[in-house]
Amino acid sequence: MATIDTALTRLLGIQHPILLAPMGSAAGGRLAAAVTHAGGLGMVGSGYASTTAIKQELGEAGNARVGVGFILWALDRNPKALDVALDAKPAAIMLSFGDPRPYTRRIKEAGSRIICQVQTLEQAKQAAGAGADVIIAQGRDAGGHSGTTRGTIGLVPAVVDAVGPSIPVVAAGGIADGRGLAAALALGAAGVSMGTRFTATQESLWDQAMKEKAVASGGDDTAQTRVFDIVRGAAWPAIYPGRALRNDFFAQWHGKEEALAEQQKTIEPAYVTTPADDFAQRVVWAGESVDLVRDIPSARDVIERIVDEAAAVLRGRAAMVRA
């Protein structure tokens, strides 16, 4: 198969410029290991900085060289979780949704690479000043939690211009095939971080019903909302809503967040026991790229397809320029 050599692959010692987004609901150790074994870099989610989740998923990853992702506002509440992760000597620590500066020195001293995910240009500059080795520019196109200000295609080149060329920039949000990888490279990125495409893979933690729901859905079915966080009592800051599939629960409560918060303790018990196939209520995190998720292959198949398609697109564009 084709290979695409970038500053990201050289820095992280990987074959392909593809990172697994450390989604708490999907990116377990088995999926992270599969992405790594296929030539990318697998990242396990830490939940809400849960030491139990970190130990469990790193155990599932076995001897695979993987990283660990942290939600910063949750890590601020349980900073010892970082020590648990660093004890396993991960390839990288990814920090998102908060100020990375209190943690970067510890990570560097432990010998792991620092990956900071940002949603604005100012956050990118802060991450660069904090010592990030890699910066992920995440647009609001992304599934799950992100910012609301910038789309991927505008944010990525702005971040590249602000922090490059010394820090590789990775594009995230709305990328699920080789065309997306080729586009990211054309924007100046050194690779991509993907979540939605990997949720519907054989190794994902998602159950089969949820994977099939993603396959059957489209980007027009998604929206950014806080209602699924509020009902679960998840303390996400309002500036980071989650992109998910619209459903009956969304229609009932979106725009009525204050009322939902007031009734949360009453509604939550029934909500968290929603049957696996009740997608009128159940949340399915999905990005705008869910249109491109049309099967449930292995993570290796996903990576090989994407790299081969990206290489073909890039060769085709080069031929057009020569002509």
TORMAR-641911 format. One record per residue (C-alpha): x, y, z; chain; residue in three letters; residue number from 1. Coordinates in Angstrom, 2 decimals. Example, Ala and Ser with C-alpha at 12.3 -4.5 7.8 and 13.67 -1.06 7.14 Angstrom:
BEGIN
{rec {12.30; -4.50; 7.80}; "A"; "ala"; 1} {rec {13.67; -1.06; 7.14}; "A"; "ser"; 2} 
//
This chain:
BEGIN
{rec {0.00; 0.00; 0.00}; "A"; "met"; 1} {rec {0.97; 3.63; -0.28}; "A"; "ala"; 2} {rec {2.79; 5.54; 2.44}; "A"; "thr"; 3} {rec {2.61; 9.25; 3.15}; "A"; "ile"; 4} {rec {5.62; 10.65; 5.00}; "A"; "asp"; 5} {rec {5.02; 13.82; 7.02}; "A"; "thr"; 6} {rec {6.44; 15.68; 9.99}; "A"; "ala"; 7} {rec {3.88; 13.84; 12.14}; "A"; "leu"; 8} {rec {4.93; 10.35; 11.07}; "A"; "thr"; 9} {rec {8.58; 11.22; 11.62}; "A"; "arg"; 10} {rec {7.99; 12.80; 15.04}; "A"; "leu"; 11} {rec {5.82; 9.99; 16.39}; "A"; "leu"; 12} {rec {7.59; 7.14; 14.62}; "A"; "gly"; 13} {rec {4.44; 5.92; 12.86}; "A"; "ile"; 14} {rec {3.85; 4.71; 9.32}; "A"; "gln"; 15} {rec {0.70; 6.64; 8.45}; "A"; "his"; 16} {rec {-0.35; 10.19; 9.49}; "A"; "pro"; 17} {rec {-3.54; 9.06; 11.23}; "A"; "ile"; 18} {rec {-4.39; 9.38; 14.91}; "A"; "leu"; 19} {rec {-7.30; 7.76; 16.70}; "A"; "leu"; 20} {rec {-9.33; 10.32; 18.64}; "A"; "ala"; 21} {rec {-9.45; 9.17; 22.29}; "A"; "pro"; 22} {rec {-13.23; 8.93; 22.52}; "A"; "met"; 23} {rec {-14.27; 7.70; 25.93}; "A"; "gly"; 24} {rec {-17.23; 5.73; 24.59}; "A"; "ser"; 25} {rec {-15.45; 4.02; 21.69}; "A"; "ala"; 26} {rec {-11.64; 4.25; 21.87}; "A"; "ala"; 27} {rec {-10.76; 1.38; 24.17}; "A"; "gly"; 28} {rec {-7.50; -0.49; 24.30}; "A"; "gly"; 29} {rec {-8.48; -2.97; 21.61}; "A"; "arg"; 30} {rec {-9.25; -0.25; 19.06}; "A"; "leu"; 31} {rec {-6.18; 1.80; 20.01}; "A"; "ala"; 32} {rec {-3.95; -1.25; 19.58}; "A"; "ala"; 33} {rec {-5.54; -2.04; 16.20}; "A"; "ala"; 34} {rec {-4.88; 1.50; 14.93}; "A"; "val"; 35} {rec {-1.27; 1.31; 16.11}; "A"; "thr"; 36} {rec {-0.70; -2.11; 14.58}; "A"; "his"; 37} {rec {-2.10; -0.75; 11.29}; "A"; "ala"; 38} {rec {0.52; 2.02; 11.24}; "A"; "gly"; 39} {rec {-1.28; 4.94; 12.90}; "A"; "gly"; 40} {rec {-1.20; 5.96; 16.55}; "A"; "leu"; 41} {rec {-3.96; 4.61; 18.75}; "A"; "gly"; 42} {rec {-5.16; 6.74; 21.66}; "A"; "met"; 43} {rec {-7.26; 5.39; 24.52}; "A"; "val"; 44} {rec {-9.81; 7.55; 26.23}; "A"; "gly"; 45} {rec {-9.44; 8.12; 29.98}; "A"; "ser"; 46} {rec {-13.12; 8.74; 30.58}; "A"; "gly"; 47} {rec {-13.38; 11.65; 32.96}; "A"; "tyr"; 48} {rec {-9.76; 11.17; 34.11}; "A"; "ala"; 49} {rec {-10.69; 7.77; 35.54}; "A"; "ser"; 50} {rec {-7.73; 5.79; 36.86}; "A"; "thr"; 51} {rec {-9.83; 2.63; 36.57}; "A"; "thr"; 52} {rec {-10.58; 3.28; 32.89}; "A"; "ala"; 53} {rec {-6.93; 4.09; 32.14}; "A"; "ile"; 54} {rec {-5.65; 0.87; 33.72}; "A"; "lys"; 55} {rec {-8.33; -1.24; 32.07}; "A"; "gln"; 56} {rec {-7.88; 0.12; 28.55}; "A"; "glu"; 57} {rec {-4.09; 0.15; 28.65}; "A"; "leu"; 58} {rec {-4.33; -3.46; 29.76}; "A"; "gly"; 59} {rec {-6.57; -4.20; 26.77}; "A"; "glu"; 60} {rec {-3.99; -2.56; 24.48}; "A"; "ala"; 61} {rec {-1.36; -5.04; 25.60}; "A"; "gly"; 62} {rec {2.11; -4.28; 24.32}; "A"; "asn"; 63} {rec {0.90; -1.92; 21.59}; "A"; "ala"; 64} {rec {2.48; 1.52; 21.56}; "A"; "arg"; 65} {rec {-0.47; 3.80; 22.30}; "A"; "val"; 66} {rec {-1.27; 7.15; 23.87}; "A"; "gly"; 67} {rec {-3.79; 8.35; 26.43}; "A"; "val"; 68} {rec {-6.23; 11.24; 26.02}; "A"; "gly"; 69} {rec {-7.41; 13.51; 28.81}; "A"; "phe"; 70} {rec {-10.27; 15.99; 29.14}; "A"; "ile"; 71} {rec {-8.45; 18.79; 30.94}; "A"; "leu"; 72} {rec {-11.32; 20.10; 33.08}; "A"; "trp"; 73} {rec {-11.75; 16.54; 34.39}; "A"; "ala"; 74} {rec {-8.01; 16.07; 34.91}; "A"; "leu"; 75} {rec {-7.99; 19.27; 36.95}; "A"; "asp"; 76} {rec {-10.32; 17.47; 39.36}; "A"; "arg"; 77} {rec {-8.23; 14.29; 39.50}; "A"; "asn"; 78} {rec {-4.62; 15.15; 38.56}; "A"; "pro"; 79} {rec {-3.33; 11.83; 39.92}; "A"; "lys"; 80} {rec {-4.85; 10.16; 36.86}; "A"; "ala"; 81} {rec {-2.01; 11.60; 34.81}; "A"; "leu"; 82} {rec {0.52; 9.80; 37.00}; "A"; "asp"; 83} {rec {-1.27; 6.51; 36.40}; "A"; "val"; 84} {rec {-1.06; 7.07; 32.65}; "A"; "ala"; 85} {rec {2.57; 8.16; 32.69}; "A"; "leu"; 86} {rec {3.56; 5.11; 34.73}; "A"; "asp"; 87} {rec {2.67; 3.05; 31.65}; "A"; "ala"; 88} {rec {5.09; 5.10; 29.51}; "A"; "lys"; 89} {rec {2.60; 5.95; 26.74}; "A"; "pro"; 90} {rec {3.80; 7.19; 23.38}; "A"; "ala"; 91} {rec {1.85; 10.42; 23.87}; "A"; "ala"; 92} {rec {-0.54; 12.23; 26.16}; "A"; "ile"; 93} {rec {-3.33; 14.20; 24.51}; "A"; "met"; 94} {rec {-4.80; 17.18; 26.36}; "A"; "leu"; 95} {rec {-8.10; 18.78; 25.32}; "A"; "ser"; 96} {rec {-10.71; 21.24; 26.59}; "A"; "phe"; 97} {rec {-8.78; 23.36; 29.06}; "A"; "gly"; 98} {rec {-5.40; 24.84; 29.96}; "A"; "asp"; 99} {rec {-2.57; 22.35; 29.33}; "A"; "pro"; 100} {rec {0.13; 24.38; 31.07}; "A"; "arg"; 101} {rec {-0.09; 22.77; 34.54}; "A"; "pro"; 102} {rec {0.71; 19.35; 33.04}; "A"; "tyr"; 103} {rec {3.13; 19.71; 30.17}; "A"; "thr"; 104} {rec {6.32; 19.72; 32.26}; "A"; "arg"; 105} {rec {5.41; 16.44; 33.95}; "A"; "arg"; 106} {rec {4.64; 14.85; 30.61}; "A"; "ile"; 107} {rec {7.91; 15.95; 29.04}; "A"; "lys"; 108} {rec {9.92; 14.77; 32.04}; "A"; "glu"; 109} {rec {8.23; 11.37; 31.74}; "A"; "ala"; 110} {rec {9.35; 11.09; 28.11}; "A"; "gly"; 111} {rec {5.94; 11.15; 26.39}; "A"; "ser"; 112} {rec {5.02; 13.39; 23.50}; "A"; "arg"; 113} {rec {2.46; 16.12; 24.21}; "A"; "ile"; 114} {rec {-0.50; 16.43; 21.85}; "A"; "ile"; 115} {rec {-2.78; 19.40; 22.50}; "A"; "cys"; 116} {rec {-6.17; 19.65; 20.85}; "A"; "gln"; 117} {rec {-7.48; 23.17; 20.32}; "A"; "val"; 118} {rec {-10.60; 24.80; 18.91}; "A"; "gln"; 119} {rec {-9.41; 28.40; 18.43}; "A"; "thr"; 120} {rec {-6.32; 30.20; 17.22}; "A"; "leu"; 121} {rec {-5.64; 31.65; 20.66}; "A"; "glu"; 122} {rec {-5.72; 28.18; 22.20}; "A"; "gln"; 123} {rec {-3.23; 27.01; 19.56}; "A"; "ala"; 124} {rec {-0.81; 29.77; 20.51}; "A"; "lys"; 125} {rec {-1.23; 28.89; 24.19}; "A"; "gln"; 126} {rec {-0.52; 25.22; 23.46}; "A"; "ala"; 127} {rec {2.59; 26.10; 21.48}; "A"; "ala"; 128} {rec {3.84; 28.24; 24.35}; "A"; "gly"; 129} {rec {3.14; 25.39; 26.77}; "A"; "ala"; 130} {rec {5.47; 23.06; 24.88}; "A"; "gly"; 131} {rec {3.11; 21.00; 22.73}; "A"; "ala"; 132} {rec {4.86; 18.60; 20.34}; "A"; "asp"; 133} {rec {1.75; 18.27; 18.16}; "A"; "val"; 134} {rec {-1.33; 20.51; 17.93}; "A"; "ile"; 135} {rec {-4.68; 19.18; 16.75}; "A"; "ile"; 136} {rec {-6.89; 21.85; 15.19}; "A"; "ala"; 137} {rec {-10.42; 20.60; 15.82}; "A"; "gln"; 138} {rec {-13.32; 22.16; 13.95}; "A"; "gly"; 139} {rec {-16.94; 22.21; 15.05}; "A"; "arg"; 140} {rec {-17.60; 19.59; 12.32}; "A"; "asp"; 141} {rec {-16.31; 16.97; 14.75}; "A"; "ala"; 142} {rec {-18.45; 14.37; 16.45}; "A"; "gly"; 143} {rec {-18.68; 14.49; 20.21}; "A"; "gly"; 144} {rec {-17.40; 17.56; 22.00}; "A"; "his"; 145} {rec {-15.76; 20.52; 20.28}; "A"; "ser"; 146} {rec {-15.90; 24.28; 20.14}; "A"; "gly"; 147} {rec {-18.56; 26.27; 18.35}; "A"; "thr"; 148} {rec {-16.49; 29.00; 16.72}; "A"; "thr"; 149} {rec {-14.44; 27.53; 13.89}; "A"; "arg"; 150} {rec {-14.93; 25.00; 11.10}; "A"; "gly"; 151} {rec {-12.09; 22.64; 10.26}; "A"; "thr"; 152} {rec {-11.25; 23.95; 6.80}; "A"; "ile"; 153} {rec {-10.71; 27.50; 8.06}; "A"; "gly"; 154} {rec {-9.11; 26.68; 11.39}; "A"; "leu"; 155} {rec {-6.42; 24.29; 10.17}; "A"; "val"; 156} {rec {-4.45; 26.65; 7.88}; "A"; "pro"; 157} {rec {-4.76; 29.46; 10.42}; "A"; "ala"; 158} {rec {-3.19; 27.24; 13.09}; "A"; "val"; 159} {rec {-0.51; 26.07; 10.66}; "A"; "val"; 160} {rec {0.44; 29.67; 9.95}; "A"; "asp"; 161} {rec {0.46; 30.52; 13.66}; "A"; "ala"; 162} {rec {2.55; 27.65; 15.06}; "A"; "val"; 163} {rec {4.31; 26.02; 12.10}; "A"; "gly"; 164} {rec {6.55; 24.80; 10.77}; "A"; "pro"; 165} {rec {8.24; 23.68; 14.00}; "A"; "ser"; 166} {rec {5.08; 22.08; 15.44}; "A"; "ile"; 167} {rec {3.15; 19.58; 13.30}; "A"; "pro"; 168} {rec {-0.54; 20.44; 13.04}; "A"; "val"; 169} {rec {-3.18; 17.72; 12.78}; "A"; "val"; 170} {rec {-6.66; 18.31; 11.36}; "A"; "ala"; 171} {rec {-9.75; 17.01; 13.15}; "A"; "ala"; 172} {rec {-13.44; 17.31; 12.43}; "A"; "gly"; 173} {rec {-15.35; 16.09; 9.39}; "A"; "gly"; 174} {rec {-12.61; 13.73; 8.14}; "A"; "ile"; 175} {rec {-13.45; 10.11; 7.44}; "A"; "ala"; 176} {rec {-11.88; 9.13; 4.12}; "A"; "asp"; 177} {rec {-8.82; 9.62; 1.94}; "A"; "gly"; 178} {rec {-10.18; 12.79; 0.39}; "A"; "arg"; 179} {rec {-10.27; 14.30; 3.87}; "A"; "gly"; 180} {rec {-6.68; 13.30; 4.55}; "A"; "leu"; 181} {rec {-5.56; 14.73; 1.20}; "A"; "ala"; 182} {rec {-7.45; 17.95; 1.91}; "A"; "ala"; 183} {rec {-5.86; 18.26; 5.34}; "A"; "ala"; 184} {rec {-2.40; 17.86; 3.84}; "A"; "leu"; 185} {rec {-3.24; 20.49; 1.22}; "A"; "ala"; 186} {rec {-4.19; 22.87; 4.05}; "A"; "leu"; 187} {rec {-0.76; 22.42; 5.58}; "A"; "gly"; 188} {rec {-1.60; 19.79; 8.19}; "A"; "ala"; 189} {rec {0.78; 16.90; 8.81}; "A"; "ala"; 190} {rec {-1.98; 14.38; 9.44}; "A"; "gly"; 191} {rec {-5.49; 13.79; 10.74}; "A"; "val"; 192} {rec {-7.21; 12.72; 13.93}; "A"; "ser"; 193} {rec {-10.41; 10.75; 13.36}; "A"; "met"; 194} {rec {-13.20; 9.68; 15.65}; "A"; "gly"; 195} {rec {-16.49; 9.11; 13.84}; "A"; "thr"; 196} {rec {-15.03; 6.77; 11.23}; "A"; "arg"; 197} {rec {-13.42; 4.61; 13.92}; "A"; "phe"; 198} {rec {-16.58; 4.37; 16.04}; "A"; "thr"; 199} {rec {-18.05; 2.02; 13.45}; "A"; "ala"; 200} {rec {-15.20; -0.48; 13.32}; "A"; "thr"; 201} {rec {-14.99; -4.04; 14.55}; "A"; "gln"; 202} {rec {-12.73; -3.10; 17.45}; "A"; "glu"; 203} {rec {-14.76; -0.12; 18.71}; "A"; "ser"; 204} {rec {-16.31; -0.28; 22.18}; "A"; "leu"; 205} {rec {-19.67; 0.69; 20.69}; "A"; "trp"; 206} {rec {-22.26; -2.06; 20.61}; "A"; "asp"; 207} {rec {-23.48; -3.39; 17.28}; "A"; "gln"; 208} {rec {-26.77; -1.47; 17.36}; "A"; "ala"; 209} {rec {-24.97; 1.85; 17.76}; "A"; "met"; 210} {rec {-22.50; 1.05; 14.99}; "A"; "lys"; 211} {rec {-25.35; 0.19; 12.65}; "A"; "glu"; 212} {rec {-27.14; 3.42; 13.58}; "A"; "lys"; 213} {rec {-24.05; 5.42; 12.58}; "A"; "ala"; 214} {rec {-23.84; 3.56; 9.26}; "A"; "val"; 215} {rec {-27.48; 4.38; 8.54}; "A"; "ala"; 216} {rec {-27.15; 8.11; 9.37}; "A"; "ser"; 217} {rec {-25.98; 11.26; 7.59}; "A"; "gly"; 218} {rec {-24.32; 14.51; 8.48}; "A"; "gly"; 219} {rec {-27.58; 16.43; 8.10}; "A"; "asp"; 220} {rec {-28.90; 14.37; 11.01}; "A"; "asp"; 221} {rec {-26.33; 15.81; 13.44}; "A"; "thr"; 222} {rec {-26.37; 18.88; 15.65}; "A"; "ala"; 223} {rec {-24.32; 20.41; 18.45}; "A"; "gln"; 224} {rec {-26.19; 20.27; 21.73}; "A"; "thr"; 225} {rec {-25.74; 20.14; 25.51}; "A"; "arg"; 226} {rec {-28.84; 18.14; 26.35}; "A"; "val"; 227} {rec {-27.17; 14.73; 26.42}; "A"; "phe"; 228} {rec {-24.54; 16.01; 28.84}; "A"; "asp"; 229} {rec {-27.08; 17.70; 31.08}; "A"; "ile"; 230} {rec {-29.30; 14.64; 31.42}; "A"; "val"; 231} {rec {-26.31; 12.44; 32.32}; "A"; "arg"; 232} {rec {-24.99; 14.97; 34.82}; "A"; "gly"; 233} {rec {-21.74; 15.34; 32.86}; "A"; "ala"; 234} {rec {-20.11; 18.62; 33.87}; "A"; "ala"; 235} {rec {-19.06; 19.78; 30.41}; "A"; "trp"; 236} {rec {-18.53; 23.55; 30.15}; "A"; "pro"; 237} {rec {-21.20; 25.16; 27.99}; "A"; "ala"; 238} {rec {-18.55; 26.29; 25.47}; "A"; "ile"; 239} {rec {-17.99; 22.64; 24.47}; "A"; "tyr"; 240} {rec {-21.30; 21.16; 23.26}; "A"; "pro"; 241} {rec {-21.37; 17.70; 21.73}; "A"; "gly"; 242} {rec {-22.30; 16.88; 18.13}; "A"; "arg"; 243} {rec {-24.70; 13.95; 18.05}; "A"; "ala"; 244} {rec {-27.55; 12.53; 15.99}; "A"; "leu"; 245} {rec {-30.81; 14.41; 16.43}; "A"; "arg"; 246} {rec {-33.53; 12.31; 18.03}; "A"; "asn"; 247} {rec {-36.74; 12.65; 20.02}; "A"; "asp"; 248} {rec {-34.89; 13.51; 23.22}; "A"; "phe"; 249} {rec {-32.98; 16.25; 21.38}; "A"; "phe"; 250} {rec {-36.21; 17.62; 19.90}; "A"; "ala"; 251} {rec {-37.87; 17.67; 23.32}; "A"; "gln"; 252} {rec {-35.11; 19.43; 25.23}; "A"; "trp"; 253} {rec {-32.78; 21.32; 22.90}; "A"; "his"; 254} {rec {-33.30; 25.01; 23.63}; "A"; "gly"; 255} {rec {-34.76; 24.14; 27.03}; "A"; "lys"; 256} {rec {-31.49; 23.38; 28.79}; "A"; "glu"; 257} {rec {-32.35; 25.24; 31.99}; "A"; "glu"; 258} {rec {-35.57; 23.30; 32.42}; "A"; "ala"; 259} {rec {-33.76; 20.04; 31.73}; "A"; "leu"; 260} {rec {-31.12; 20.87; 34.33}; "A"; "ala"; 261} {rec {-33.82; 21.53; 36.91}; "A"; "glu"; 262} {rec {-35.37; 18.10; 36.26}; "A"; "gln"; 263} {rec {-32.11; 16.22; 35.68}; "A"; "gln"; 264} {rec {-32.15; 14.16; 38.87}; "A"; "lys"; 265} {rec {-35.65; 12.97; 38.09}; "A"; "thr"; 266} {rec {-35.04; 12.16; 34.43}; "A"; "ile"; 267} {rec {-31.52; 10.65; 34.63}; "A"; "glu"; 268} {rec {-32.38; 7.25; 36.17}; "A"; "pro"; 269} {rec {-34.69; 6.32; 33.31}; "A"; "ala"; 270} {rec {-32.41; 7.87; 30.70}; "A"; "tyr"; 271} {rec {-29.27; 5.94; 31.66}; "A"; "val"; 272} {rec {-31.19; 2.65; 31.42}; "A"; "thr"; 273} {rec {-32.44; 3.38; 27.90}; "A"; "thr"; 274} {rec {-32.53; 0.12; 25.87}; "A"; "pro"; 275} {rec {-29.63; -0.33; 23.46}; "A"; "ala"; 276} {rec {-31.86; -0.06; 20.39}; "A"; "asp"; 277} {rec {-33.89; 2.97; 21.55}; "A"; "asp"; 278} {rec {-32.25; 5.67; 19.48}; "A"; "phe"; 279} {rec {-35.19; 7.99; 19.97}; "A"; "ala"; 280} {rec {-33.62; 8.59; 23.39}; "A"; "gln"; 281} {rec {-30.10; 7.21; 23.30}; "A"; "arg"; 282} {rec {-27.24; 9.52; 22.35}; "A"; "val"; 283} {rec {-25.07; 8.64; 19.34}; "A"; "val"; 284} {rec {-22.09; 10.97; 19.05}; "A"; "trp"; 285} {rec {-21.37; 11.57; 15.36}; "A"; "ala"; 286} {rec {-19.59; 14.18; 13.27}; "A"; "gly"; 287} {rec {-20.61; 15.69; 9.98}; "A"; "glu"; 288} {rec {-18.49; 13.04; 8.23}; "A"; "ser"; 289} {rec {-20.91; 10.28; 9.28}; "A"; "val"; 290} {rec {-22.21; 10.34; 5.67}; "A"; "asp"; 291} {rec {-18.95; 8.59; 4.74}; "A"; "leu"; 292} {rec {-19.34; 5.79; 7.30}; "A"; "val"; 293} {rec {-21.03; 3.07; 5.31}; "A"; "arg"; 294} {rec {-19.72; -0.19; 6.75}; "A"; "asp"; 295} {rec {-18.16; -1.73; 9.86}; "A"; "ile"; 296} {rec {-14.67; -2.87; 8.82}; "A"; "pro"; 297} {rec {-11.54; -3.47; 10.88}; "A"; "ser"; 298} {rec {-9.44; -0.48; 11.89}; "A"; "ala"; 299} {rec {-6.70; -1.77; 9.60}; "A"; "arg"; 300} {rec {-9.06; -1.76; 6.63}; "A"; "asp"; 301} {rec {-10.06; 1.82; 7.43}; "A"; "val"; 302} {rec {-6.48; 3.03; 7.53}; "A"; "ile"; 303} {rec {-5.39; 1.20; 4.40}; "A"; "glu"; 304} {rec {-8.36; 2.52; 2.43}; "A"; "arg"; 305} {rec {-7.81; 6.09; 3.59}; "A"; "ile"; 306} {rec {-4.09; 6.13; 2.85}; "A"; "val"; 307} {rec {-4.49; 4.56; -0.58}; "A"; "asp"; 308} {rec {-7.31; 6.94; -1.51}; "A"; "glu"; 309} {rec {-5.39; 9.97; -0.25}; "A"; "ala"; 310} {rec {-2.31; 8.96; -2.23}; "A"; "ala"; 311} {rec {-4.41; 8.53; -5.36}; "A"; "ala"; 312} {rec {-6.03; 11.96; -4.86}; "A"; "val"; 313} {rec {-2.67; 13.62; -4.33}; "A"; "leu"; 314} {rec {-1.19; 11.93; -7.42}; "A"; "arg"; 315} {rec {-4.19; 13.01; -9.46}; "A"; "gly"; 316} {rec {-3.89; 16.62; -8.35}; "A"; "arg"; 317} {rec {-0.16; 16.60; -9.15}; "A"; "ala"; 318} {rec {-0.92; 15.30; -12.65}; "A"; "ala"; 319} {rec {-3.48; 18.07; -13.15}; "A"; "met"; 320} {rec {-0.92; 20.69; -12.15}; "A"; "val"; 321} {rec {1.68; 19.31; -14.56}; "A"; "arg"; 322} {rec {-0.86; 19.35; -17.34}; "A"; "ala"; 323} 
//
